[in-house]
Amino acid sequence: MNLKTLIEVRDVEKRFGGLVALRSVSMKVRQGSVIGLIGPNGAGKTTLLNIINGLYKPDSGTILFNGHDITGYPPHKIALLGIGRTFQVVKIFRGMTVFDNILVPALRFYKKREDAIKRVEWLCDFFEIQRIKDELASEISGGQQKLLELARAIVHDPQLLLLDEPFYGIHPELKTKIINYIKRLNEELGKTFLIVSHDMPSIRTICDGVLVMHAGEVIYEGTLEEARKSKGVLEAYLGV
């Protein structure tokens, strides 16, 4: 197993006025792993993703990617370095076709249009969305929109994917497909994942381990099975 650390967060803090959203958060994600980031609502999970991909700047602390300090970098620069991101509420161009939704970011990363088009065609084949590629993004299902956003997130072939609630509110059949795509991206293409989700069955199926957050802190790191036995996790996450 490759034990190289791909992303490392060191003592990161983030405040919004008087609210402490992240409190001395430190964590690591190894290259090639699939890690679930779980915890109750308001724990700071999405804020942590926003810090890693540059939407927010930390008040203190350091973010390292491949050993390089990327603290405070803007999102477009972080994307170029090899980090992709999806959101709980999908961010797509609803007035564009599925194909053009993927082509727009592809044109930012490929100098030749024909190379960008080849990449989009490959992604449509990989995610089995060729039959809907000419439909408007506003007219496809919520689950298909999640799938479209995932395709957009990996258009530039990133090493690390940050997924925020990729299984929320979608049909079970499509959820199974997305789980299988994540497995393939990890096992066949070596992609690393940090996944925020409340869907414990899905987390159990695809994740090597979990990080549990509560009140802006990481309170546990390890397997989901052991997390369920942890008194601190039970008190914070399950309300025991």
C-alpha positions as CSV (number, residue, x, y, z in Angstrom):
1,M,0.0,0.0,0.0
2,N,1.2,3.5,-0.9
3,L,1.6,5.4,2.4
4,K,2.4,8.7,0.9
5,T,0.5,11.6,2.4
6,L,-1.4,13.4,-0.3
7,I,-3.2,16.1,1.7
8,E,-2.3,17.2,5.2
9,V,-4.1,19.8,7.4
10,R,-2.2,21.2,10.3
11,D,-3.8,23.1,13.2
12,V,-6.3,24.9,10.9
13,E,-8.7,27.3,12.5
14,K,-11.6,29.2,10.9
15,R,-14.0,31.7,12.5
16,F,-17.0,33.5,11.1
17,G,-17.5,36.4,13.5
18,G,-17.9,34.9,16.9
19,L,-18.5,31.4,15.6
20,V,-15.5,29.0,15.6
21,A,-16.2,26.7,12.7
22,L,-12.8,24.9,12.8
23,R,-10.7,24.5,15.9
24,S,-7.1,23.3,15.6
25,V,-8.1,20.8,12.9
26,S,-5.3,18.4,11.9
27,M,-5.7,15.4,9.6
28,K,-4.0,13.5,6.8
29,V,-5.3,11.6,3.7
30,R,-3.0,9.0,2.2
31,Q,-2.6,8.8,-1.6
32,G,-4.9,6.2,-3.1
33,S,-7.3,6.0,-0.1
34,V,-11.0,6.7,0.1
35,I,-11.8,8.5,3.4
36,G,-15.2,9.4,4.8
37,L,-15.6,12.7,6.6
38,I,-18.6,12.2,8.9
39,G,-20.2,13.9,11.8
40,P,-23.4,15.7,12.9
41,N,-24.7,18.8,11.1
42,G,-22.7,21.9,11.9
43,A,-19.5,19.9,12.7
44,G,-17.4,21.8,10.2
45,K,-17.1,19.2,7.5
46,T,-18.0,21.4,4.5
47,T,-16.0,24.2,5.9
48,L,-13.0,22.0,6.0
49,L,-13.5,21.1,2.3
50,N,-13.9,24.8,1.5
51,I,-10.6,25.5,3.2
52,I,-8.8,22.7,1.3
53,N,-10.0,23.8,-2.1
54,G,-9.5,27.5,-1.5
55,L,-13.0,28.8,-1.2
56,Y,-12.2,29.9,2.3
57,K,-8.9,31.1,3.7
58,P,-8.0,29.7,7.2
59,D,-7.4,32.2,10.0
60,S,-4.4,30.1,11.0
61,G,-2.8,26.8,10.2
62,T,-1.4,25.1,7.1
63,I,-2.7,23.1,4.2
64,L,-0.1,20.8,2.4
65,F,-0.8,19.1,-0.9
66,N,1.9,16.7,-2.1
67,G,4.1,18.2,0.5
68,H,3.7,21.8,-0.8
69,D,2.1,24.6,1.2
70,I,-1.1,25.6,-0.6
71,T,-2.6,27.7,2.2
72,G,-4.6,30.6,0.9
73,Y,-4.3,29.6,-2.7
74,P,-7.4,30.5,-4.8
75,P,-9.7,27.7,-6.0
76,H,-8.5,27.8,-9.7
77,K,-4.9,27.5,-8.7
78,I,-5.7,24.6,-6.4
79,A,-7.6,22.9,-9.2
80,L,-4.6,23.2,-11.5
81,L,-2.5,21.5,-8.8
82,G,-4.7,18.5,-8.9
83,I,-7.7,18.8,-6.6
84,G,-11.3,18.4,-7.8
85,R,-14.5,19.3,-5.9
86,T,-18.2,18.6,-5.9
87,F,-20.9,20.4,-3.8
88,Q,-23.9,19.3,-1.8
89,V,-26.0,21.6,-3.9
90,V,-24.7,20.9,-7.4
91,K,-23.0,23.8,-9.3
92,I,-23.7,23.2,-13.0
93,F,-24.8,25.4,-15.9
94,R,-28.5,24.5,-16.1
95,G,-29.1,26.3,-19.4
96,M,-26.3,24.2,-21.1
97,T,-26.3,20.7,-22.4
98,V,-24.7,17.9,-20.4
99,F,-21.8,17.8,-22.9
100,D,-21.2,21.5,-22.8
101,N,-21.3,21.5,-19.0
102,I,-18.2,19.2,-19.1
103,L,-16.6,20.9,-22.1
104,V,-16.5,24.4,-20.4
105,P,-14.1,23.4,-17.7
106,A,-12.2,21.1,-20.1
107,L,-11.4,24.1,-22.3
108,R,-9.7,25.7,-19.3
109,F,-7.3,22.8,-18.9
110,Y,-6.6,21.7,-22.5
111,K,-4.9,24.0,-25.0
112,K,-6.4,22.4,-28.0
113,R,-10.2,22.2,-28.4
114,E,-10.0,18.8,-30.0
115,D,-8.2,17.4,-26.9
116,A,-10.9,18.9,-24.7
117,I,-13.6,17.3,-26.8
118,K,-11.8,13.9,-26.6
119,R,-11.7,14.2,-22.8
120,V,-15.4,15.0,-22.6
121,E,-16.2,12.1,-24.9
122,W,-14.2,9.8,-22.7
123,L,-15.9,11.0,-19.6
124,C,-19.4,10.6,-21.2
125,D,-18.4,7.0,-22.0
126,F,-16.9,6.3,-18.5
127,F,-20.0,7.6,-16.7
128,E,-22.4,6.1,-19.3
129,I,-24.1,9.4,-20.0
130,Q,-23.7,9.4,-23.8
131,R,-27.5,9.1,-24.2
132,I,-28.2,12.3,-22.2
133,K,-25.2,14.4,-23.4
134,D,-27.4,16.6,-25.6
135,E,-30.0,17.2,-23.0
136,L,-30.2,20.4,-21.0
137,A,-28.7,20.0,-17.5
138,S,-31.9,21.5,-16.0
139,E,-33.9,18.6,-17.5
140,I,-32.0,15.6,-16.1
141,S,-32.7,14.1,-12.7
142,G,-31.1,15.2,-9.5
143,G,-29.0,12.1,-9.4
144,Q,-27.8,12.6,-13.0
145,Q,-26.9,16.2,-12.1
146,K,-24.7,14.7,-9.3
147,L,-23.1,12.4,-11.8
148,L,-22.6,15.4,-14.2
149,E,-20.9,17.4,-11.5
150,L,-18.6,14.4,-10.7
151,A,-17.6,14.3,-14.4
152,R,-16.9,18.0,-14.3
153,A,-14.8,17.6,-11.2
154,I,-12.4,15.1,-12.8
155,V,-12.2,16.7,-16.2
156,H,-8.7,17.9,-15.4
157,D,-7.6,14.5,-14.1
158,P,-7.0,15.5,-10.5
159,Q,-5.3,13.4,-7.9
160,L,-7.7,14.3,-5.1
161,L,-11.5,14.5,-5.2
162,L,-13.4,16.3,-2.5
163,L,-17.0,15.2,-2.6
164,D,-19.7,16.8,-0.5
165,E,-22.8,14.6,0.0
166,P,-22.6,12.8,-3.4
167,F,-25.3,10.3,-2.4
168,Y,-27.9,12.7,-0.9
169,G,-31.4,12.6,-2.3
170,I,-30.8,10.4,-5.3
171,H,-32.4,7.2,-6.5
172,P,-30.9,4.0,-4.9
173,E,-30.1,2.6,-8.4
174,L,-28.1,5.7,-9.4
175,K,-26.5,5.8,-5.9
176,T,-25.2,2.3,-6.5
177,K,-23.8,3.4,-9.9
178,I,-22.0,6.4,-8.3
179,I,-20.5,4.2,-5.7
180,N,-19.2,1.9,-8.4
181,Y,-17.8,4.8,-10.4
182,I,-15.9,6.0,-7.3
183,K,-14.5,2.5,-6.8
184,R,-13.4,2.4,-10.4
185,L,-11.8,5.8,-10.2
186,N,-9.9,4.7,-7.1
187,E,-8.9,1.2,-8.0
188,E,-8.3,1.6,-11.8
189,L,-7.1,5.3,-12.0
190,G,-5.6,5.7,-8.5
191,K,-7.8,8.6,-7.5
192,T,-7.9,9.7,-3.8
193,F,-11.2,10.7,-2.2
194,L,-12.3,12.7,0.8
195,I,-16.1,12.2,1.0
196,V,-18.5,14.1,3.2
197,S,-21.7,12.0,3.7
198,H,-24.4,11.1,6.2
199,D,-25.1,7.9,4.2
200,M,-23.4,5.4,6.5
201,P,-24.1,2.3,4.3
202,S,-22.4,4.0,1.3
203,I,-19.5,5.1,3.5
204,R,-19.1,1.6,4.8
205,T,-19.1,0.2,1.3
206,I,-16.4,2.4,-0.3
207,C,-14.3,4.0,2.4
208,D,-11.0,2.7,3.8
209,G,-11.5,4.7,7.0
210,V,-13.3,7.7,8.4
211,L,-12.6,11.0,10.1
212,V,-15.3,12.1,12.6
213,M,-15.8,15.8,13.3
214,H,-17.8,17.4,16.1
215,A,-18.0,21.1,17.0
216,G,-15.2,22.0,14.6
217,E,-12.8,19.4,15.8
218,V,-11.6,16.0,14.5
219,I,-12.5,13.7,17.4
220,Y,-11.7,10.3,15.7
221,E,-9.7,8.8,12.9
222,G,-9.8,5.1,12.0
223,T,-12.3,2.5,10.7
224,L,-16.0,3.0,10.7
225,E,-16.5,-0.2,12.7
226,E,-14.2,1.1,15.5
227,A,-15.8,4.5,15.3
228,R,-19.1,2.9,16.2
229,K,-17.6,1.6,19.4
230,S,-16.0,4.9,20.4
231,K,-17.7,6.5,23.4
232,G,-16.8,10.0,22.1
233,V,-18.2,9.3,18.7
234,L,-21.4,7.8,20.1
235,E,-21.9,10.9,22.3
236,A,-21.2,13.4,19.5
237,Y,-22.5,11.7,16.4
238,L,-25.2,9.3,17.6
239,G,-26.5,11.4,20.5
240,V,-26.0,8.7,23.1
